[in-house]
Amino acid sequence: MGRAKEIIVKVIPSKIANDFVKKNHYSGKVVNLSMLHFGCFLDNNLHGVMSFGPPMDKRSVINLVETENKGVNEKWNEMLELNRMAFDDYLPKYSESRCISISVKLIKKHAPQVKWILSYSDATQCGDGTIYRASGFKLTQINKNNTIYKLSNGDIVAKRGDSKYNFENAKKLKGFQNRYILIIDKKSELTVPIIPFNKIDEMNAGMYKGEKITIAERKK
């Protein structure tokens, strides 16, 4: 684990978190729905940010996990999406998985109503979810990209129903998006199948740090 054990994780203001994400996340963009931000500090300086919030389309994911509560409103309060994670190059190896682990412990302590965490890996531009797999998340979906486009001006954006961008002459990028879920509450369980990690290579969906590469090749 090395110096990763020295990292301090604590809640930080949204402005500080968003400024860091804009500078260090591959997309250069924040998620406006983010409402809980953890800062990762080493040597008294901020070197990583994890931002949590509700998913953009709750209705499509709310039933992915079965919990003791049956009411819709209660269910909406039982999950969070890890919708931005950005680290700079200062942090040592294993920092990301350690920071996720600490953030989950803090959520369990201070927000015990949260029973599971959702996140997506962008295997179209960034990676297939190496950090999530190392952190105990289960792979539950591998989808070909249907939302990420390169606009005529060179900007890369997600196409949604309420999009403000002009998608005329835009080019859909080839790649995948993988969905991961971490169950926090032992009484809760997935309602969808767990996909073996080797399925990523079978579907040619492997990516690491923006480069197309299989999981098997990385292990070599």
N, C-alpha and C positions, 0 to 999 in steps of 0.2 A: 504493500500500500504506500510506503514511503511518505513523502511530504503531504500526500492527499489527506492524511489523518489530521493535519494541522489546519485544514480549511474550516472556517467558521461560516455557518449558514444562518441567516436571519432575515426577517421581513424588512423590506425597504420601500420607500415611497414610489409611486408609479412613475413620476417624472424621471427619477434617477434610473429606474429600471428601463423605461422606454428609450431614454437617451443611449443607454448601453446597448440595447437590442438593435437600435437603428445603426449603430456603429459596427456591431460585431456579428449580427445574424446574417446569413447568406442572402436573405431576401431584402434586407434593409428596411423591413416593415414591421410594425407592431400589430397586435390584435386588440382592437378597441374594447372587446368584451373582457379582457383580462382584468381581474380585480384583486388578485393576490400575487405578490411578487416577492421572491426570495433572492437575496443577494449572496454570492459566494465570495468570501474574503480570504486572502492569504497575504501575509506580511502587511496587514493593515490596509490593503487596497482591494477594491472591487474588481474581480476577474471573471465573474460569471453571473448570469441571471436566469431564473426559471419563473415563468409567468403562467398562472393558472386562472381559469374562469369557466363560465358555462360554454358549451359548444354552440356553434352558429345555428345548428338545426337540431334542437333537443329532441324533437319528436321522432327523428330518424334513429336515434341512438339510445333513448331512455329505457327501452326494453331489452337492451343487450345483456343486462344483469338483473337477476331476480333477487329481490331483497324481502325482508319481513314486511315492509310497508306496502300497502296496496294503493294508497291514494296518489294521484298524479302529482299534486303539489309537493308532497313529501318526497316522492321519487326525484323530482327536479333538484331538491336540496341535498341529495345523497351522492352526487357525483361532481367531479371537476374534470375539465380538460387541461392537460399540460399543453398549452398552445404556443408557447415560445420557449426555447432553450438556447442560450447563447453563451459561449465561453471564449475567452481569448487564449493565446498560445502560452501564457505564463503558467497556467495551472499544469501540474504534473499528470502522469498517467493515472487512470482510475478515478480522476476527479469527478467526472460526470456522474458515474454510478454512485459514488459516495454522496454527492450532493443531492441526488434524487432520494436516496435512502434517508438522509437527514430530513429533507423536506416532508417526506411521507410521515415520518415520526412526529414532526411538528403539527402536521394536519390532523393526525390521529389524536394528539393531545388537546389541541385547541379547537378543533372542529370535528368532534366525534360523530356528527351526523353524516359525514362524508364516508361512503362505503366503498367507492371504487373510483379509479382514475382512468381516463381515456386519453390516448394520444395517437398522432399519426406521424409516420415517417415519410418524407418526400423523396421517394426513390426516382424522381424525375430530375431533380436538381441537386440533391444533397446526399442522402444515405438511406439504407434500407432498415435502419432501426437497431444497429449494433448495441447502442447504449441501453435501449429498452430491454433487449434480450438479456443483457448483463444485469439488469435491475429487477428481473423477475416478472416482467410483463409477458402476457400471453399474446401471440399473434392470432388474430381472429379474421383478418381479411387481407387479400392482396388484389388490388384493383388496378387496371390500366388507367392511366391518367385521362380524365375527361374534362378537367377544369383549368389547367395551367396553359396559358397561351403567351406567345411572344408577339407583341404588337408591332405595327409597322414602324414605330419610332424606336424600337429596340427594348422597350420596357417589358418585363415579364410579370404577368398578373394572373389572378384567379378569376375565372368567369363565373359569375353568379347571377341570379335572377334580377337583383337590384344593382347590377354593376354600373358604374359611372363611366366606364371606358368604352372607347370605340373599337369594336372587334372586326371592323371591315379590313380585309386583307391580313388578319391575324393568323398566326400559325400555331396549331396545337402541338405542344411538345410531346415527344414520345417518352414514355416512362411509366412508373407505377406509383401508387400510394398504398402504404401498408397501415393497417389499423391494429393498435395494441391496447390491451386492457390489463390493469393491475387491480386485483381484488384486495381491498384493505380489510373488510369485515369478513370473518371466517364463516358467518352464517349466510353470506350471499354467494351466489354462483352464477356462472355464465349461462346464458340461454342459447348461445351459438357455439359451434364446434371450435376447438383449438386446432390451429393449423400447424403442422410440423415445420420447423424452421428451414429444413432442407427443401421445402416447397418453393422457397424464394429462388433457389438456383434452378429448380425444374422449370420455373416460369420465366427464367432469364430476367429476374427482377432485382438482381444484386447491384448495389451501388454503395460506394464508400468515399466520403469527402468529394462528392461530385463526379467520381470516375466510375464507369461501369466495370464492376469486378465481382466475381462470385464469392460466396462465403468460403467455399472450398479453397479458392486461390489465396485468400487472405490467411488461411490457417497454415499454408505452406510458408 
